[in-house]
Amino acid sequence: MTAKGELTKRKILEIATSLVNRKGFGATTIQDVISATGMQKGCIYFHFPDKDALCLAILENAREDFLLFLDSALSGDTPGACLENFFRQAVEKHLAAGFIGGCIFGNTAIEFSDTDSRFAAVIERVFDDWIGMIRRTVSAAQDAGQVRTDIPAASLALHIVAAIEGGIMLSRLKKNEESMRQCLDTVRTFLQLQTADLPSPRTKGES
């Protein structure tokens, strides 16, 4: 595909993603995409042979972007700082969007988990990857003495993701950050998160 073709495909995906995030996959039509992009129907179908292909591409593209966001957000001098940076950037990400649309993965899980295994499979991979990345960071924070150790890292990671998803939903409903911030404050308390400067945990092989 030519560079121009790639740019066109990217534009379609970006605009269609915005539509889907507000309306849902079921309510978004190809005509909506045509109207929003200003492109001819043939151009849309050249890049995506049908609506399902477009919708699955939207999800896969959103998944790749989200994993890049997680990789960037889960950064810091200590594991506890990584978690704190992620919480802060999660709020900022949705605040910048005006809490419009919410989480495309949570929205799609509700819309398709019981009706379309293809969409459900993509969403399951997203949440598995997300929980896995959080679990590894929580485990490192436990080793560093920055997070409680009486609950397994996997359980804490699942709780974090569930709390964030609930906070996103409520903040989307109210169109302000208060609910999401309150959820994350409770998560910090539940984790017994310590963000004071502590030495990073030693990796295997270090003396």
C-alpha positions as CSV (number, residue, x, y, z in Angstrom):
1,M,0.0,0.0,0.0
2,T,1.2,3.5,-0.8
3,A,2.0,6.1,1.8
4,K,-1.1,8.0,0.8
5,G,-3.1,4.8,1.1
6,E,-1.7,4.2,4.6
7,L,-2.6,7.8,5.6
8,T,-6.2,7.3,4.3
9,K,-6.5,4.1,6.2
10,R,-5.3,5.7,9.4
11,K,-7.7,8.6,9.0
12,I,-10.6,6.1,8.5
13,L,-9.6,4.2,11.7
14,E,-9.2,7.4,13.8
15,I,-12.5,8.9,12.8
16,A,-14.4,5.5,13.0
17,T,-12.8,4.9,16.4
18,S,-14.2,8.2,17.7
19,L,-17.6,7.4,16.4
20,V,-17.6,3.9,17.8
21,N,-16.4,5.1,21.2
22,R,-19.4,7.4,21.5
23,K,-22.1,5.3,19.8
24,G,-21.0,1.7,20.1
25,F,-20.2,-0.7,17.3
26,G,-23.8,-1.7,16.7
27,A,-25.1,1.8,16.4
28,T,-22.3,3.1,14.2
29,T,-23.0,2.5,10.5
30,I,-20.8,2.7,7.4
31,Q,-22.8,5.7,6.3
32,D,-21.8,7.4,9.6
33,V,-18.1,6.7,8.7
34,I,-18.7,8.0,5.2
35,S,-20.3,11.2,6.5
36,A,-17.7,11.8,9.1
37,T,-14.7,11.2,6.9
38,G,-16.1,12.9,3.8
39,M,-14.9,9.9,1.7
40,Q,-16.7,7.9,-0.9
41,K,-18.1,4.5,0.0
42,G,-15.7,2.8,-2.4
43,C,-12.7,4.3,-0.6
44,I,-14.0,2.9,2.8
45,Y,-14.6,-0.6,1.3
46,F,-11.2,-0.6,-0.5
47,H,-9.5,-0.5,2.9
48,F,-12.1,-2.5,4.9
49,P,-14.3,-5.0,2.9
50,D,-17.2,-4.8,5.4
51,K,-18.2,-3.3,8.7
52,D,-17.0,-6.2,10.7
53,A,-13.5,-5.9,9.2
54,L,-13.5,-2.2,10.1
55,C,-14.7,-2.8,13.6
56,L,-12.1,-5.5,14.3
57,A,-9.4,-3.3,12.9
58,I,-10.5,-0.5,15.2
59,L,-10.2,-2.8,18.2
60,E,-6.8,-4.2,17.2
61,N,-5.5,-0.7,16.6
62,A,-6.9,0.6,19.9
63,R,-5.3,-2.4,21.6
64,E,-1.9,-1.6,20.1
65,D,-2.2,2.1,21.1
66,F,-3.3,1.2,24.6
67,L,-0.4,-1.2,25.2
68,L,2.0,1.6,24.2
69,F,0.2,3.9,26.6
70,L,0.5,1.4,29.4
71,D,4.2,0.8,28.7
72,S,4.8,4.6,28.9
73,A,2.6,5.3,31.9
74,L,3.9,2.4,34.0
75,S,7.3,4.1,34.4
76,G,9.1,5.6,37.3
77,D,12.1,5.4,39.6
78,T,10.4,2.8,41.8
79,P,7.5,0.3,41.2
80,G,5.3,2.4,43.5
81,A,6.1,5.5,41.5
82,C,5.2,3.5,38.3
83,L,1.8,2.7,39.7
84,E,1.3,6.3,40.8
85,N,2.3,7.6,37.4
86,F,-0.1,5.2,35.8
87,F,-3.0,6.3,38.0
88,R,-2.3,10.0,37.2
89,Q,-2.0,9.5,33.5
90,A,-5.1,7.4,33.4
91,V,-7.1,10.3,34.8
92,E,-5.4,12.8,32.5
93,K,-6.1,10.7,29.5
94,H,-9.8,10.7,30.0
95,L,-9.9,14.2,31.3
96,A,-8.3,15.4,28.1
97,A,-11.2,13.6,26.2
98,G,-13.8,15.4,28.3
99,F,-14.8,11.9,29.6
100,I,-16.6,11.4,26.3
101,G,-16.6,7.8,25.1
102,G,-15.1,6.2,28.1
103,C,-13.1,3.0,27.6
104,I,-13.6,1.4,24.3
105,F,-12.6,-2.0,25.7
106,G,-15.0,-1.8,28.6
107,N,-17.8,-0.6,26.3
108,T,-17.2,-3.4,23.8
109,A,-17.1,-6.0,26.6
110,I,-20.6,-5.0,27.6
111,E,-21.8,-4.8,24.0
112,F,-20.4,-8.0,22.6
113,S,-19.3,-10.4,25.3
114,D,-22.5,-12.5,25.0
115,T,-23.1,-12.1,21.3
116,D,-19.8,-12.2,19.3
117,S,-16.9,-14.3,20.2
118,R,-14.5,-12.5,17.8
119,F,-14.9,-9.2,19.5
120,A,-14.9,-10.9,22.9
121,A,-11.6,-12.6,22.1
122,V,-9.9,-9.3,21.3
123,I,-11.2,-7.7,24.5
124,E,-10.1,-10.6,26.6
125,R,-6.6,-10.3,25.2
126,V,-6.6,-6.6,26.1
127,F,-7.7,-7.1,29.7
128,D,-5.3,-10.1,30.1
129,D,-2.4,-8.0,28.9
130,W,-3.4,-5.0,31.0
131,I,-3.9,-7.1,34.2
132,G,-0.6,-8.9,33.5
133,M,1.4,-5.6,33.2
134,I,-0.2,-4.3,36.4
135,R,0.5,-7.6,38.2
136,R,4.2,-7.4,37.3
137,T,4.4,-3.9,38.6
138,V,2.5,-4.7,41.8
139,S,4.7,-7.7,42.4
140,A,7.8,-5.5,42.1
141,A,6.2,-3.0,44.4
142,Q,5.6,-5.7,47.0
143,D,9.2,-6.8,46.8
144,A,10.2,-3.1,47.3
145,G,7.9,-2.8,50.4
146,Q,5.7,-0.3,48.7
147,V,2.5,-2.3,48.4
148,R,0.8,-4.7,50.9
149,T,1.9,-8.3,50.6
150,D,-0.9,-10.2,52.3
151,I,-2.9,-10.3,49.0
152,P,-1.4,-11.9,45.8
153,A,-0.3,-9.4,43.2
154,A,-2.6,-11.0,40.6
155,S,-5.6,-10.3,42.8
156,L,-4.5,-6.7,43.5
157,A,-4.0,-6.2,39.8
158,L,-7.5,-7.5,39.0
159,H,-8.9,-5.1,41.6
160,I,-7.0,-2.1,40.2
161,V,-8.3,-2.7,36.7
162,A,-11.9,-3.3,37.8
163,A,-11.8,-0.1,40.0
164,I,-10.4,2.0,37.1
165,E,-13.1,0.7,34.7
166,G,-15.8,1.5,37.2
167,G,-14.3,5.0,37.7
168,I,-14.2,5.6,34.0
169,M,-17.8,4.6,33.6
170,L,-19.0,6.9,36.4
171,S,-16.9,9.8,35.3
172,R,-18.2,9.4,31.8
173,L,-21.7,9.5,33.2
174,K,-21.1,12.6,35.3
175,K,-18.7,14.2,32.8
176,N,-16.1,15.1,35.5
177,E,-13.1,13.5,37.1
178,E,-14.3,13.2,40.6
179,S,-15.6,9.6,40.5
180,M,-12.4,8.3,38.8
181,R,-10.2,10.2,41.3
182,Q,-12.2,8.8,44.2
183,C,-11.9,5.3,42.9
184,L,-8.1,5.7,42.5
185,D,-7.8,7.2,46.0
186,T,-9.5,4.1,47.4
187,V,-7.2,1.9,45.4
188,R,-4.2,3.6,46.8
189,T,-5.5,3.1,50.3
190,F,-6.4,-0.6,49.6
191,L,-2.9,-1.2,48.2
192,Q,-1.3,0.6,51.1
193,L,0.7,2.3,48.4
194,Q,3.9,3.9,49.5
195,T,5.5,6.3,47.0
196,A,8.3,7.6,49.1
197,D,11.7,7.1,47.5
198,L,12.7,3.5,48.2
199,P,15.4,1.5,46.4
200,S,14.2,-0.5,43.4
201,P,14.0,-4.2,44.1
202,R,17.0,-6.2,43.1
203,T,16.7,-8.4,40.0
204,K,17.7,-12.0,39.9
205,G,21.5,-12.4,39.8
206,E,22.3,-9.1,41.5
207,S,24.3,-9.3,44.7
